[in-house]
Structures are given as C-alpha cells and as structure tokens.
Amino acid sequence: MDEPTTALTKKEVEALFKIIKDLQAQGISILFVSHKLDEVFEISERFTIFRNGENVQSGDTSELDSDKFTFYMTGRQFEKKHFEPKLKEGNPILEVKNLTLHNEFEDISFELRRGEVLAITGLLGSGRTELALALFGQKRPTSGQILIDGKPVRLGSVQDAMAHRIGYVPEDRLTEGLFLNQSIVSNISIAHIRKFANKFGLINFDERSKEVDELIRKLKIKVSDAKNPASTLSGGNQQRIVLAKWLATELDILILNGPTVGVDIGSKHDIHEILHELANNGLAIIIISDDLPEVITNSNRVLIMREGVIKGEFDPSEITEAELAAKVTEVAVN
C-alpha cells in the first residue's frame, strides 16, 4: 500500500487500519508505505526508511522513537521548542464579533493581533473550515461582524478578502490551491498578476520572474526550473508554492487550513519555521488544524470548536497534547 491514507478522513483511516489489523491477524503480510509518523507506529512491526534513494535504516518499530524516526527520514535533528511570537503593540488587526452562519457555526467571537499565531482546532464537522471560508469571503455569515483595524468590513467574496489583505491556504492544495498543469511561476504569480501589467495589459515577464525567483529562494522551494508544472514537485514544495502565492500579495492576515497536511517531516518543520518568521515580521496568522502537536508547538493561543461553537480558549504552553485531545473530544483523560 503506497500512501493509502491520502485524502481520507479520520474515520476512514480508522476503518482502514482495522481492516489492515484483521488481515495481519489472518497471517497476511502487508507492505505499508507512508511518511506519517503516527501511521508507522500504529501499523508496522518492522520498518525500513529510505532517503535520497538509499536504505538508511531498518529494524523493529518497537526500537524506534519519534526523534530517531525524524533523523533517519531527514538526516537532520530538530530542536523541540514552543514558538513564542513577538506580538506587536496596538489594537487587534482582526475582530470577529458574534459571527454566525446558519447550520455551520454560531456566535463566534475572537481577536487577532499582528505577529500572533492563533490556532483553531476541532474534529471534522466542528465548523472550523466553514469559519475560515467565511473569513475569506467564500461563505456569507448570517449575522455578526468582522472588523479589520477597528472598521467593520463586508467580505462577500474572495476579492473582498484580498482587497483587505487576507490570504487563505486551503486544506486540499491539489484541487483548491494549485493549477497543477501550469508552471510554478504562473502558480506563484497568479494572485497578483496585475502587478506586472502595464496600462495596455501587457505582462513584464522579466519583473515577474525576478519576484518569483526571490520567493523561491526565501521559502527554500526546491525547483530545477520555475517553468516546470507544479505537479512535478513534492507535496512539501507544492505547499510552499501556495504560501508563496499569497505572500507575494503583501498580506496582513494569513489563514492556513491544514498547513502541513500530506507533507514530509522535514518540509513540515521548514513550513513551521517560515510561519514563525512571518509572524515575527508582523503577519497575523490563523492556523486551522487537527494536528495537536502542530497546534501546541506553533501557536500562542488555541481555540477549540465543537458543533459550530467555540468551547474554550487555552494557552498551548500550559496544556499537554493529551489534555488538549480530551478537550477537543470531551473524553476524560485517564
């Protein structure tokens, strides 16, 4: 099985794992290919790790821990630390007051400041994605207010959100975030292509290439030729292209829905580092994620949504992953 859980929901993954374990119990041998740490530990009895086309390590999974797994996968050692953003002084850049969308979410209120990384987590169907889409103008709230720099705004479309310097990285980059058959340079420049056009609508391709090359360098996107299709890149590099597209528009607020879904461990760390740098430069960031280690490590506040309502706010430096999981699911911690 090669990356069998890609694009599956959590319930579908759980059902698949049950089938795999039943097959194991029947004595059927299974080759399970994945770069996801939790899947490796849950499914496999033995492991083999490849890097750059070479077998770098094999053994019993019981002898493997997360630090060793990460090192074998990437050849790098990452320091585990909680990100502490340098919040900018002044009033909130974004205020959400009693925002409601019928049958999706209700009475949502929070503030976001420049330099802050706010995480919103919850189970599938909690209303978290619908809230993100409302903040990006793709869904129209039934009632409530959105204020930017203290002024009420109406985000009735994506164009409205972009005009207010809001960007959105979708959960499914393949169908929503990228034009896979188009070039890398086209994908990065598409959101602000008018910037390179003269009064006659003609594009200055040299200026466009110059800016794209700078973003590729800044985000460390591994590209042999920016004219190649986006489909030729790995998941991690594709995600950085989506990031680059929005950063080129000079944002004030960036919303990321599942920022590291489907990327390898090394790219995941690098994307987090990019977000830290952006926050420290004053960008206000909202992370929508059910990856609890990601939420705890990379935010300074966590909101939990359940059944379309915010059920609590927590300081990630003062809560464990197990405690947060219990809050999300309302299951008591043993």
Order of alpha helices (4+ residues) and beta strands (2+ residues): alpha-alpha-beta-beta-alpha-beta-beta-beta-alpha-beta-beta-alpha-beta-alpha-alpha-alpha-beta-alpha-beta-alpha-beta-beta-alpha
